[in-house]
Amino acid sequence: METWLIVAIVVAFLVWRMMPAKGVQSISAAQLKNILHDKDKVFIDVRTPAEYKGRNIPQFKNIPLGSNFNHLPKDKEIVVICQSGMRSSRACKQLKKQGFELVTNVRGGMSAY
């Protein structure tokens, strides 16, 4: 009985951590391909510089997770990508806390692209 309770708590915690922040949109890699040339969006890649150098999408600027996002424009939509979608989800939460209104996470990240 105690084991099931611990497992349930761990699963609930993981599901909670994976949920997008309130107000964050989510798009697929296929949807991303349709918006890459939109000048009203800012594209950021939150992977490490080494990951970015290995493979990247030219429209995305590398700003690793944990960096300061204050220099980004708050009047444009911010589209965030990482390798799998986990770090970009955390970056989206950070952006929302900093007052960015239009924030979009790419589900599956570069792995899905």
GROMACS elastic network, one bead per residue, 0.5 to 0.9 nm:
[ bonds ]
;  ai    aj funct       b0    kb
    1     4     6  0.53445   500
    1     5     6  0.64870   500
    1     6     6  0.89238   500
    2     5     6  0.51093   500
    2     6     6  0.63280   500
    2     7     6  0.86810   500
    3     6     6  0.51870   500
    3     7     6  0.61767   500
    3     8     6  0.85746   500
    4     7     6  0.50317   500
    4     8     6  0.60083   500
    4     9     6  0.85484   500
    5     8     6  0.50799   500
    5     9     6  0.61942   500
    5    10     6  0.86577   500
    6     9     6  0.51272   500
    6    10     6  0.62043   500
    6    11     6  0.86233   500
    7    10     6  0.51397   500
    7    11     6  0.61217   500
    7    12     6  0.85225   500
    8    11     6  0.51372   500
    8    12     6  0.60254   500
    8    13     6  0.85098   500
    9    12     6  0.51061   500
    9    13     6  0.61001   500
    9    14     6  0.86556   500
   10    13     6  0.50947   500
   10    14     6  0.62363   500
   10    15     6  0.86786   500
   11    14     6  0.51344   500
   11    15     6  0.61655   500
   11    16     6  0.85140   500
   12    15     6  0.51689   500
   12    16     6  0.60751   500
   12    17     6  0.86249   500
   13    16     6  0.50680   500
   13    17     6  0.61760   500
   13    18     6  0.86964   500
   14    17     6  0.50891   500
   14    18     6  0.62335   500
   14    19     6  0.87640   500
   15    18     6  0.51779   500
   15    19     6  0.63125   500
   16    19     6  0.53925   500
   16    20     6  0.87036   500
   17    20     6  0.80771   500
   17    90     6  0.89014   500
   18    86     6  0.72297   500
   18    89     6  0.76871   500
   18    90     6  0.88683   500
   19    22     6  0.88114   500
   19    89     6  0.82209   500
   20    23     6  0.81841   500
   20    24     6  0.63032   500
   20    25     6  0.80216   500
   20    26     6  0.80079   500
   20    89     6  0.62028   500
   20    90     6  0.82878   500
   20    92     6  0.79834   500
   20    93     6  0.74827   500
   20   105     6  0.83587   500
   21    24     6  0.55469   500
   21    25     6  0.87270   500
   21    89     6  0.76237   500
   21    90     6  0.83486   500
   21    92     6  0.71030   500
   21    93     6  0.53213   500
   21    96     6  0.77117   500
   22    25     6  0.86472   500
   22    93     6  0.81683   500
   22    96     6  0.83463   500
   23    96     6  0.78531   500
   23   101     6  0.77486   500
   23   102     6  0.80097   500
   23   103     6  0.76719   500
   23   104     6  0.89998   500
   24    89     6  0.87236   500
   24    92     6  0.68382   500
   24    93     6  0.77529   500
   24    96     6  0.77268   500
   24   101     6  0.84409   500
   24   102     6  0.73221   500
   24   103     6  0.53219   500
   24   104     6  0.56161   500
   24   105     6  0.70460   500
   25   102     6  0.79968   500
   25   103     6  0.62967   500
   25   105     6  0.62219   500
   25   106     6  0.87537   500
   26   103     6  0.86283   500
   26   104     6  0.54084   500
   26   106     6  0.59079   500
   26   107     6  0.63300   500
   27    30     6  0.80918   500
   27    31     6  0.59887   500
   27    32     6  0.67055   500
   27   104     6  0.70169   500
   27   105     6  0.63111   500
   27   106     6  0.50935   500
   27   107     6  0.59051   500
   28    31     6  0.51584   500
   28    32     6  0.62658   500
   28    33     6  0.89325   500
   28   105     6  0.85837   500
   28   106     6  0.56892   500
   28   107     6  0.52191   500
   28   108     6  0.72677   500
   28   109     6  0.83967   500
   28   112     6  0.80353   500
   28   113     6  0.85387   500
   29    33     6  0.65406   500
   29   106     6  0.63376   500
   29   107     6  0.68059   500
   29   108     6  0.72540   500
   29   109     6  0.71195   500
   29   110     6  0.80085   500
   29   112     6  0.59629   500
   29   113     6  0.50842   500
   30    33     6  0.54016   500
   30    34     6  0.71375   500
   30   112     6  0.86226   500
   30   113     6  0.73949   500
   31    34     6  0.53826   500
   31    35     6  0.69754   500
   31   106     6  0.87955   500
   32    35     6  0.53785   500
   32    36     6  0.62079   500
   32    79     6  0.89010   500
   32   106     6  0.72472   500
   32   113     6  0.85668   500
   33    36     6  0.55873   500
   33    37     6  0.85801   500
   33   113     6  0.86302   500
   34    37     6  0.77541   500
   34    38     6  0.86594   500
   35    38     6  0.53855   500
   35    41     6  0.84026   500
   36    39     6  0.84338   500
   36    41     6  0.83953   500
   36    43     6  0.82514   500
   36    59     6  0.67913   500
   36    60     6  0.89560   500
   37    40     6  0.89107   500
   37    41     6  0.85433   500
   37    59     6  0.78440   500
   38    41     6  0.58706   500
   38    42     6  0.86539   500
   39    42     6  0.76057   500
   40    75     6  0.88742   500
   40    76     6  0.58130   500
   40    77     6  0.67870   500
   41    76     6  0.55415   500
   41    78     6  0.58870   500
   41    79     6  0.68747   500
   42    59     6  0.84194   500
   42    60     6  0.77695   500
   42    61     6  0.84475   500
   42    72     6  0.80346   500
   42    73     6  0.81160   500
   42    76     6  0.66624   500
   42    77     6  0.61327   500
   42    79     6  0.60588   500
   42    80     6  0.85453   500
   43    59     6  0.63136   500
   43    61     6  0.62696   500
   43    62     6  0.88601   500
   43    77     6  0.85018   500
   43    78     6  0.59695   500
   43    80     6  0.60978   500
   43    81     6  0.79577   500
   44    59     6  0.82579   500
   44    62     6  0.58608   500
   44    63     6  0.62651   500
   44    64     6  0.87393   500
   44    78     6  0.72436   500
   44    79     6  0.62173   500
   44    80     6  0.50554   500
   44    81     6  0.64695   500
   44    82     6  0.87120   500
   45    48     6  0.86162   500
   45    52     6  0.75073   500
   45    56     6  0.82645   500
   45    57     6  0.86978   500
   45    60     6  0.57229   500
   45    61     6  0.58494   500
   45    63     6  0.59238   500
   45    64     6  0.69221   500
   45    65     6  0.85423   500
   45    79     6  0.85330   500
   45    80     6  0.58692   500
   45    82     6  0.56266   500
   45    83     6  0.88063   500
   45    88     6  0.77942   500
   46    49     6  0.87264   500
   46    52     6  0.85249   500
   46    61     6  0.85662   500
   46    62     6  0.60782   500
   46    63     6  0.51404   500
   46    66     6  0.84446   500
   46    67     6  0.86380   500
   46    80     6  0.71135   500
   46    81     6  0.63387   500
   46    82     6  0.53844   500
   46    83     6  0.85681   500
   46    87     6  0.69471   500
   46    88     6  0.63025   500
   46    91     6  0.73843   500
   47    50     6  0.80681   500
   47    51     6  0.60238   500
   47    52     6  0.61723   500
   47    62     6  0.70941   500
   47    63     6  0.73904   500
   47    64     6  0.51816   500
   47    65     6  0.66350   500
   47    81     6  0.78929   500
   47    82     6  0.51946   500
   47    83     6  0.67097   500
   47    87     6  0.76282   500
   47    88     6  0.83498   500
   48    51     6  0.52473   500
   48    52     6  0.62008   500
   48    53     6  0.86016   500
   48    62     6  0.78403   500
   48    63     6  0.80616   500
   48    64     6  0.53863   500
   48    65     6  0.77300   500
   48    82     6  0.89280   500
   49    53     6  0.59904   500
   49    54     6  0.85730   500
   49    62     6  0.68556   500
   49    63     6  0.82145   500
   49    64     6  0.70884   500
   50    53     6  0.50995   500
   50    54     6  0.62331   500
   50    55     6  0.89443   500
   51    54     6  0.51828   500
   51    55     6  0.66266   500
   51    56     6  0.81025   500
   51    83     6  0.82673   500
   52    55     6  0.54952   500
   52    56     6  0.53601   500
   52    57     6  0.86686   500
   52    62     6  0.67011   500
   52    82     6  0.89556   500
   53    56     6  0.66752   500
   55   110     6  0.85423   500
   56    59     6  0.86302   500
   56    60     6  0.73580   500
   56    62     6  0.88859   500
   56   110     6  0.80127   500
   57    60     6  0.56537   500
   57    61     6  0.86367   500
   57   110     6  0.88098   500
   58    61     6  0.76851   500
   60    79     6  0.87423   500
   60    80     6  0.84964   500
   60    81     6  0.83626   500
   63    66     6  0.84724   500
   63    67     6  0.63802   500
   63    68     6  0.82663   500
   63    69     6  0.80415   500
   64    67     6  0.57600   500
   65    68     6  0.86203   500
   65    87     6  0.68715   500
   65    88     6  0.77693   500
   65    90     6  0.80812   500
   65    91     6  0.62268   500
   66    69     6  0.86820   500
   66    91     6  0.78040   500
   66    94     6  0.88650   500
   68    71     6  0.74897   500
   69    72     6  0.57541   500
   69    94     6  0.87129   500
   69    95     6  0.71812   500
   69    98     6  0.82814   500
   70    73     6  0.79864   500
   70    74     6  0.87704   500
   70    95     6  0.88528   500
   70    98     6  0.78262   500
   71    74     6  0.88947   500
   72    76     6  0.86325   500
   72    78     6  0.83060   500
   73    76     6  0.59399   500
   73    77     6  0.84517   500
   73    78     6  0.84183   500
   73   100     6  0.84725   500
   74    77     6  0.76355   500
   74    78     6  0.83299   500
   74    99     6  0.77094   500
   74   100     6  0.54421   500
   74   101     6  0.71129   500
   74   102     6  0.79451   500
   75   100     6  0.80761   500
   75   101     6  0.80119   500
   75   102     6  0.80036   500
   76   100     6  0.87693   500
   76   101     6  0.85738   500
   76   102     6  0.68319   500
   76   103     6  0.88702   500
   77   100     6  0.83851   500
   77   101     6  0.76793   500
   77   103     6  0.57391   500
   77   104     6  0.73219   500
   78    92     6  0.86709   500
   78    95     6  0.87536   500
   78   100     6  0.81514   500
   78   101     6  0.88195   500
   78   102     6  0.61923   500
   78   104     6  0.61315   500
   78   105     6  0.85702   500
   79    92     6  0.87060   500
   79   102     6  0.85270   500
   79   103     6  0.60826   500
   79   105     6  0.59820   500
   79   106     6  0.72236   500
   80    85     6  0.87640   500
   80    88     6  0.55853   500
   80    89     6  0.79846   500
   80    91     6  0.75044   500
   80    92     6  0.70473   500
   80   103     6  0.76354   500
   80   104     6  0.61443   500
   80   105     6  0.50457   500
   80   106     6  0.61864   500
   80   109     6  0.86880   500
   81    84     6  0.81143   500
   81    85     6  0.64975   500
   81    87     6  0.79813   500
   81    88     6  0.52422   500
   81    89     6  0.83831   500
   81   104     6  0.88800   500
   81   105     6  0.63415   500
   81   106     6  0.53506   500
   81   107     6  0.79704   500
   81   108     6  0.84757   500
   81   109     6  0.52997   500
   81   110     6  0.70562   500
   82    85     6  0.55813   500
   82    86     6  0.73136   500
   82    87     6  0.60129   500
   82    88     6  0.52956   500
   82    89     6  0.86932   500
   82   106     6  0.79701   500
   82   108     6  0.82316   500
   82   109     6  0.50588   500
   82   110     6  0.61783   500
   82   111     6  0.86361   500
   83    86     6  0.78460   500
   83    87     6  0.77791   500
   83    88     6  0.83061   500
   83   108     6  0.72910   500
   83   111     6  0.57718   500
   83   112     6  0.85230   500
   84    87     6  0.74959   500
   84    88     6  0.81200   500
   84   106     6  0.88435   500
   84   107     6  0.73949   500
   84   110     6  0.63309   500
   84   111     6  0.57808   500
   84   112     6  0.75952   500
   85    88     6  0.52481   500
   85    89     6  0.60170   500
   85    90     6  0.88000   500
   85   105     6  0.73134   500
   85   106     6  0.63867   500
   85   107     6  0.52665   500
   85   110     6  0.80785   500
   85   111     6  0.86571   500
   86    89     6  0.51318   500
   86    90     6  0.65331   500
   86    91     6  0.87677   500
   86   107     6  0.85376   500
   86   108     6  0.81539   500
   86   109     6  0.82414   500
   87    90     6  0.50564   500
   87    91     6  0.61475   500
   87    92     6  0.85740   500
   88    92     6  0.60399   500
   88    93     6  0.86138   500
   88   105     6  0.62141   500
   88   106     6  0.75050   500
   88   107     6  0.87018   500
   88   109     6  0.78812   500
   89    92     6  0.50557   500
   89    93     6  0.64071   500
   89    94     6  0.87336   500
   89   104     6  0.88922   500
   89   105     6  0.61590   500
   89   106     6  0.84205   500
   89   107     6  0.86065   500
   90    93     6  0.51341   500
   90    94     6  0.63057   500
   90    95     6  0.87013   500
   91    95     6  0.61273   500
   91    96     6  0.86349   500
   91   105     6  0.87705   500
   92    96     6  0.61789   500
   92    97     6  0.86237   500
   92   103     6  0.62978   500
   92   104     6  0.71499   500
   92   105     6  0.66846   500
   93    96     6  0.51451   500
   93    97     6  0.62827   500
   93    98     6  0.87232   500
   93   103     6  0.88488   500
   94    97     6  0.51443   500
   94    98     6  0.63419   500
   94    99     6  0.89471   500
   95    98     6  0.50314   500
   95    99     6  0.65504   500
   95   100     6  0.55538   500
   95   101     6  0.83755   500
   95   103     6  0.73576   500
   96    99     6  0.52134   500
   96   100     6  0.50581   500
   96   101     6  0.65353   500
   96   102     6  0.83632   500
   96   103     6  0.72531   500
   97   100     6  0.73898   500
  100   103     6  0.67760   500
  105   109     6  0.84142   500
  106   109     6  0.55026   500
  106   110     6  0.85769   500
  107   110     6  0.89710   500
  107   112     6  0.76831   500
  108   111     6  0.59624   500
  108   113     6  0.76775   500
  109   112     6  0.56013   500
  109   113     6  0.64990   500
